[in-house]
Amino acid sequence: MKRTLTCIICPNGCSLEVEKEGEEITVKGNLCRRGAEYAREELTAPKRTISSSMRLIGGDMEIVSVRLDRPVPKEMIFPVMDAIKSASAEAPVHIGDVLLHDVLSTGADVIATRNAERKEGR
């Protein structure tokens, strides 16, 4: 199997030629070791990070931006997005707060990427 990928690990954006024969994977076109690692992972166990938003209860805004603290398997993107969509956080929320721990047993935490204060009168 041959694939051409664009590396997303650093700003170089190397064009990678990846070939898999049996268990052996060869990578060409990478300028660094991290590009080769990315290509191997992309062929064997692709992962992605997610940025989204979560409902905020009692806050000075209705939603707060969130992201995962680590990549999850690509096939878990939609289930994790559904889990985030069905969850909510209680204000106040601060950058880095864990709003969902180990979401769907992926090992990834959903963390806040914005501060949100409690709304006056609540």
N, C-alpha and C positions, 0 to 999 in steps of 0.2 A: 504494500500500500504506500503510495506517495501522496504527500500533501504540501502545499505551500501556505505558510503562515506569516503574518506580520507580528513580530514580537512586540508585546505591550509592556515589558518590564522596565524599560528606560526610554528616554527621549530619542534614542537612535532609530527605533522602529525598523530593525533589521528584517529583511525579507529572508525567511528561513525555508529551506528545502528539507523536508523530513521524510525519511523512508523507514518503513518497518517491515522486516522480513523475519517471521517467527517471533522470537523474543528480542531480537537485535534491532535497535533503533539508531539510525545515523542522522546527524543534523549538520547541515552546511549553511553558511551565510551569517552565522552569529558572530558578533564582534566580542562577546564576552561569555563566560561560563554560565551566567544566569539565563542567557537566551537559549542555550542548549537545554538547561533544566526545564525552562518554560515549555519548550517544544515537546520534550519527553512526557511531561505531565499532561500537556494538552492532548496527546495521543492516548495516554493510558488512563488518566483519571482527571478530566478537566474540572476546574473549580472556578468560581466567580464570587466577587463581593457584591453586596447589594446596598444601595442607598434608597431610602424611601421616606415616608412620613407616617406618624402615628397620631391617633386622636389624643387630645389633651383635655383632661377634666379639670375644671376650676382654674384654668389658666388665662393669661392675658392674650392668648391666641387659641385658635381651635385645634391646630395641629402643631407638632414639633418634628423637625427633621431628625432622621435616625440613619444609622448604617450598621453593618455587621463589623465586628472587631477582627474577623478573619474570613477567608474565603470558605465557601461550602461547596459540596459536589454540585455540578451543573444541574443534575436532575432534581435537586432540592430547591431550585430557585422559586418555582411557583408555589410549592407548599409553604416555604418560608414567607413569601410575600403574603399568602393567605393568612398565616399566623400573625404577621404584623398588622394586617388590615383588620383582623378581628380583635386585636388587643387595644388597650388604651393606657395612658399614663396619668398619674395624678400630679398636678402642679404643686410646688415648684419643681422644675427639672433643670439640671445643669449639664453643661458639656461634659461628656464622659460617663454620665450616670448610666448604669445598666438598667434598661427598661424591661428586657426579657432575657433571662439567663438560660444559656444552653438551648436555644430555640430548636424545637423538634429533635432534640438529642444530637445535634450536629456538632456540638462543641463550641459553637459561635454564640456570642452575646450580642443582643441588639442594644446599641448605645446611642445616647442623645448627641447630636452635633450642634445643638443650639440651646441657649439658655431660655427658659420660659418661667416667668414669675407667676405667683398666685394672683388672681384677679381680685381687686379690692372688693370687700363686701362678701367674700365667699369663705 
